[in-house]
């Protein structure tokens, strides 16, 4: 009999259509009255609209969230927390904004309400990745787990098709790794397979018609499940590589996940047969890595690290960095094999077959 441990994480989730209107009530339910709304510069207008909805519980708006959660941005945000006397944060956006809310929670202890508008999934995790001096570090702490997450399908309708594709595959990466992670268990494996099925079905529809409400609903549910899986089961080589690539070369987070995922699946396939069986079943394919590569191509998403701005000269250093302080992984981490993996991902070649 297989032994396992499953630990359900605390948190309140609201899911539906138009649920963002319930944000003021959720802030009050946390016992808070001075909310600092967080966003990226590009989503300042959405943050302002949410801020207007929150009055008189609005402390202010900070719209400088940036990719990979730089320490310098967090320091500026903390200064605003002090200036406004904020007693909670409300993050609206994707992984960059959610990461900033987590970084503030870690240092100032403020409760968080998160309104995701992408399929990042980090809103469900107690994991924080931060960047300083060209290096990205991650940590796991219950201090950064958001107290309340508000999923509003309507807010995802404006997510461009290209970003929907990469953000969705990013969520699929969470589900894939949960199937063979060190803390994998029957509960998260069931969620992971359903997440992959929902996203594989929804994303091609969304790329063709971004306003398809049933597909948007499936994708957001799939993202939610994937986030739970990442939070409870953990990560492996895929996330380690993406953290290295993002922190070292400033590559866009979701697009990097999208390029790398098929290649890591191929790397781990022989050592995680049960996980691969679930992936192939969810994708409706006969090979997990090839099926994921074909799905990414069908979505029109990029399949090359070179196109994202990674220099070819960085392949060796990235491979070496991926073997330092590694995450648990089913296949042994061999620097030369990882170098070949990265070389294929850099050029956009298909992953090797079984």
Protein Blocks (a to p, Z undefined) as FASTA:
>chain_A
ZZddddddeddddddehklmmmmmmmmmnopabdcddddfklmmmmmmmmmmmpckbfbd
cdkbcehiiaklmmmmmmmmmmnopabdcdeddfklmmmmmmmmmmnopacddddfbfno
mmmpccdcddeehiacddddfklmcfbdcddfklmmmpcfklmmmmmmmmmmmmmmmmmg
mkbcfklmmmmmmmmmmmmmmmmmmmmmmmlmklmmmmmmmmmmmmmmmmmnopcfklmm
mmmmmmmnopafklmmmmmmmmmmmmmmmmmmmlmmmmmmmnopabfklmmmmmmmmnop
afbfklnopafklmmmmmmmmmgopacdfbacdfklmmmmmmmmmnopacddZZ
